[in-house]
């Protein structure tokens, strides 16, 4: 039992929850005007980890047939039989139940939104079967994290003092801008990652992707455009929220990491895709969170 659980955790790369979690925590800090109660932090983290775990395990369950035909994924436990489809589905349902329970512990709004969010998260696994825009579906799936964290703290989108109220808005824009930034960032790096499967996708009429539709070079150009938009949105977010120099320094570091990511991945050389995907993108979210933590909690600016 525990061995199979460990295999599943390794297969879904549970450590990669780090991609979206720091952005959720950024929204949490801004919504709370500092560090909120520890029980709120804990339930947000539980929601993030359980929601992602359910979605990733469902992806392994839904794609096991396609994964078997792809040399890159043919050794996954869901393909080799180390983990049975029934065990995977039980894992999905258990994490979905934890996600719903954690949302309930936060507030009614989070609970009412939990089931639709799970449908979006798990629905991504089927997006590649009917649309080349599946990368944007993944971007939305991770991009919902900041919005969820904001609602976990506030329970609504009423304008915040010194933010939405200062800009005379009828609703709070900060989490929505962060959703857009994460959507562009995630969609952009997923386009890079998807280039590895260009030949497999092109040979199977049941599969769709932007590399298949645009070619590898076109997909990398679109990825670069999305990452420029992500950096611009993060900079604009700083202006909207009145962030200080530490934040803008972090945005500059993020922009530099994204530039390096595109520099090491070429249409004729995809050998360093994993470095770009895992190492650099993990650093992007952590750098931004560290800057907001410093400004909003440690230095207590804004």
ChimeraX attribute file (.defattr): number of C-alpha atoms within 10 A of each C-alpha:
attribute: neighborCount
match mode: 1-to-1
recipient: residues
	/A:1	7
	/A:2	7
	/A:3	10
	/A:4	15
	/A:5	14
	/A:6	10
	/A:7	17
	/A:8	24
	/A:9	15
	/A:10	13
	/A:11	16
	/A:12	20
	/A:13	13
	/A:14	15
	/A:15	11
	/A:16	15
	/A:17	19
	/A:18	17
	/A:19	19
	/A:20	24
	/A:21	22
	/A:22	22
	/A:23	29
	/A:24	27
	/A:25	22
	/A:26	25
	/A:27	27
	/A:28	27
	/A:29	22
	/A:30	23
	/A:31	25
	/A:32	16
	/A:33	16
	/A:34	19
	/A:35	18
	/A:36	14
	/A:37	10
	/A:38	9
	/A:39	11
	/A:40	19
	/A:41	19
	/A:42	13
	/A:43	20
	/A:44	27
	/A:45	19
	/A:46	18
	/A:47	26
	/A:48	22
	/A:49	21
	/A:50	23
	/A:51	25
	/A:52	26
	/A:53	25
	/A:54	26
	/A:55	24
	/A:56	23
	/A:57	28
	/A:58	25
	/A:59	20
	/A:60	24
	/A:61	22
	/A:62	18
	/A:63	16
	/A:64	20
	/A:65	13
	/A:66	17
	/A:67	18
	/A:68	16
	/A:69	12
	/A:70	15
	/A:71	10
	/A:72	12
	/A:73	17
	/A:74	16
	/A:75	14
	/A:76	20
	/A:77	18
	/A:78	26
	/A:79	21
	/A:80	12
	/A:81	10
	/A:82	14
	/A:83	19
	/A:84	15
	/A:85	18
	/A:86	10
	/A:87	17
	/A:88	22
	/A:89	17
	/A:90	15
	/A:91	18
	/A:92	24
	/A:93	15
	/A:94	14
	/A:95	22
	/A:96	22
	/A:97	15
	/A:98	18
	/A:99	27
	/A:100	20
	/A:101	16
	/A:102	23
	/A:103	24
	/A:104	16
	/A:105	16
	/A:106	23
	/A:107	16
	/A:108	14
	/A:109	16
	/A:110	23
	/A:111	18
	/A:112	13
	/A:113	14
	/A:114	21
	/A:115	15
	/A:116	10
	/A:117	17
	/A:118	18
	/A:119	12
	/A:120	17
	/A:121	24
	/A:122	22
	/A:123	17
	/A:124	22
	/A:125	21
	/A:126	14
	/A:127	19
	/A:128	19
	/A:129	14
	/A:130	12
	/A:131	15
	/A:132	18
	/A:133	16
	/A:134	22
	/A:135	25
	/A:136	21
	/A:137	22
	/A:138	21
	/A:139	23
	/A:140	21
	/A:141	25
	/A:142	26
	/A:143	28
	/A:144	23
	/A:145	27
	/A:146	27
	/A:147	21
	/A:148	26
	/A:149	30
	/A:150	27
	/A:151	22
	/A:152	26
	/A:153	22
	/A:154	17
	/A:155	15
	/A:156	14
	/A:157	18
	/A:158	14
	/A:159	19
	/A:160	21
	/A:161	12
	/A:162	13
	/A:163	20
	/A:164	19
	/A:165	14
	/A:166	12
	/A:167	16
	/A:168	11
	/A:169	13
	/A:170	12
	/A:171	16
	/A:172	21
	/A:173	20
	/A:174	23
	/A:175	27
	/A:176	19
	/A:177	20
	/A:178	25
	/A:179	26
	/A:180	19
	/A:181	27
	/A:182	29
	/A:183	24
	/A:184	27
	/A:185	27
	/A:186	27
	/A:187	27
	/A:188	27
	/A:189	26
	/A:190	19
	/A:191	26
	/A:192	29
	/A:193	21
	/A:194	19
	/A:195	23
	/A:196	17
	/A:197	17
	/A:198	18
	/A:199	12
	/A:200	17
	/A:201	22
	/A:202	16
	/A:203	10
	/A:204	10
	/A:205	9
	/A:206	12
	/A:207	18
	/A:208	20
	/A:209	25
	/A:210	25
	/A:211	25
	/A:212	21
	/A:213	15
	/A:214	14
	/A:215	15
	/A:216	23
	/A:217	15
	/A:218	16
	/A:219	23
	/A:220	25
	/A:221	17
	/A:222	19
	/A:223	23
	/A:224	22
	/A:225	14
	/A:226	21
	/A:227	26
	/A:228	19
	/A:229	17
	/A:230	26
	/A:231	21
	/A:232	15
	/A:233	20
	/A:234	25
	/A:235	18
	/A:236	16
	/A:237	20
	/A:238	18
	/A:239	12
	/A:240	17
	/A:241	17
	/A:242	14
	/A:243	19
	/A:244	16
	/A:245	12
	/A:246	15
	/A:247	24
	/A:248	17
	/A:249	14
	/A:250	22
	/A:251	22
	/A:252	16
	/A:253	16
	/A:254	24
	/A:255	19
	/A:256	13
	/A:257	17
	/A:258	23
	/A:259	14
	/A:260	13
	/A:261	22
	/A:262	18
	/A:263	10
	/A:264	14
	/A:265	19
	/A:266	16
	/A:267	14
	/A:268	8
	/A:269	9
	/A:270	16
	/A:271	12
	/A:272	12
	/A:273	21
	/A:274	14
	/A:275	13
	/A:276	23
	/A:277	16
	/A:278	15
	/A:279	13
	/A:280	17
	/A:281	22
	/A:282	18
	/A:283	16
	/A:284	22
	/A:285	21
	/A:286	19
	/A:287	18
	/A:288	23
	/A:289	22
	/A:290	15
	/A:291	22
	/A:292	27
	/A:293	20
	/A:294	14
	/A:295	19
	/A:296	20
	/A:297	16
	/A:298	12
	/A:299	10
	/A:300	13
	/A:301	14
	/A:302	15
